[in-house]
Amino acid sequence: MPDLCRELGISTATFYKWRSKFGGMDASLMARMKDLEAENARLRKMYIEEKLKAEVVAEALAEKW
């Protein structure tokens, strides 16, 4: 295994971490997981943007009063 990792340019720790995360999955499950991670990232970004907008509005209202 160390030789293969060296060929690929990754550490053995990276390999074992990847294997523990994706070891039992087939290609369709890995694709689905990637899609869900991308959607999760998009939703987090949307949440942060909305939270910032709410904070700006709250600050504007606080200054008005």
SULHUGI-V484946 format. One record per run of one state. SS is the DSSP state (H for helix, E for strand, - for the rest). FROM is the first residue (numbers start at 1). TO is the last residue. If there is no record, write none. Layout:
# SULHUGI-V484946
SS&FROM&TO, SS&FROM&TO
This chain:
# SULHUGI-V484946
-&1&1, H&2&8, -&9&11, H&12&22, -&23&26, H&27&64, -&65&65
